[in-house]
Structures are given as C-alpha cells and as structure tokens.
Amino acid sequence: MGISLIGAAVVIPVMYALHSGSLAAMFTLVPFMIGLCGCLGGLMTSIGPQIYPAGVRATGYNLGHNLAMSLWGGLTPFIVSAMALGMQPAALAAGVLIVVIAVVSWIAAIPLIAIAPQTNAIEGWSCCGLLETETEMTGSTHIGSLA
C-alpha cells in the first residue's frame, strides 16, 4: 500500500509537469512513474497469490487478475477520454482516475488485511472455510514451512 500511496500522491503533479511539454520532465518523470508501476506489478504478482490455498493458488489469483486486467484495460481509454472532455488540462484526467482507483483499492484492501493477516497458510487460518490445514491433509504440523 505504501508504493501505491506514493504513486497516488505524485501522479497529479507528474501529469501537470508532463502537460507542460518540458523535455526534462519527460526524461525524468516518465521513468520514475514506470519504476513505480514496475514495483507495484512485481509486488502484486509475488504477494497476491499467497492469499489463496496452495491447491487453487494459480487459478484463484490468475482468474481474478486477468478478469480485472481485461475489464480495466478495455475500459480505461474510454473513461479517460470521457473525463478529459471536462477537465483542463486534459492530461489531468488520467491522474485523477489513478487516484480514484487507488482509493478504491485501499478501501478494498482493509477487509483483505483483516481476513488474511498472514499469508502462506498459517495453521488454523481459514478464509471462508476453503482452506484445509496441512495437518488434515497430510498429518504434518509444519504448515507453510519450507522443510
């Protein structure tokens, strides 16, 4: 959440700077924002699947991730274009949409943190009764260990 907070805090000033047309702003701010997106993407794909039990981890995470990406990837250009009609400068529309999506994501993350405070199947933890403990499956008591 920290990286997305930084991104949401700087996206509107970055959009204003990019709207200015400054070559220096282009060469410094675009790589900065790409770096933030890379950090978020890397963390999301490494931490996100851990909230699912091992048996459905790939399916559970990838189904939700790919459905969300196709929905937002397909609709975002239309949403930004519609927002740009009513905003000056028009480049600010993408920044405002990013901030709105970040706030919605933070609100959605609060219950997720309460439901799954730790990842990798801690014994006794169950999300909606979908997770069997490793003790029930194999008789082992070392849940989540690498041994």
C-alpha positions, 0 to 999 in steps of 0.5 A: 500500500505504501508504493501505491500511496506514493504513486497516488500522491505524485501522479497529479503533479507528474501529469501537470509537469508532463502537460507542460511539454518540458523535455526534462520532465519527460526524461525524468518523470516518465521513468520514475512513474514506470519504476513505480508501476514496475514495483507495484506489478512485481509486488502484486504478482509475488504477494497476491497469490499467497492469499489463496490455498496452495491447491487453487493458488494459480487459478484463484489469483490468475482468474481474478487478475486477468478478469480485472486486467481485461475489464480495466484495460478495455475500459480505461481509454474510454473513461479517460477520454470521457473525463478529459472532455471536462477537465483542463488540462486534459492530461489531468484526467488520467491522474485523477482516475489513478487516484480514484482507483487507488482509493478504491483499492485501499478501501478494498484492501482493509477487509483483505488485511483483516481476513488474511493477516498472514499469508502462506497458510498459517495453521488454523487460518481459514478464509471462508472455510476453503482452506484445509490445514496441512495437518488434515491433509497430510498429518504434518504440523509444519504448515507453510514451512519450507522443510 
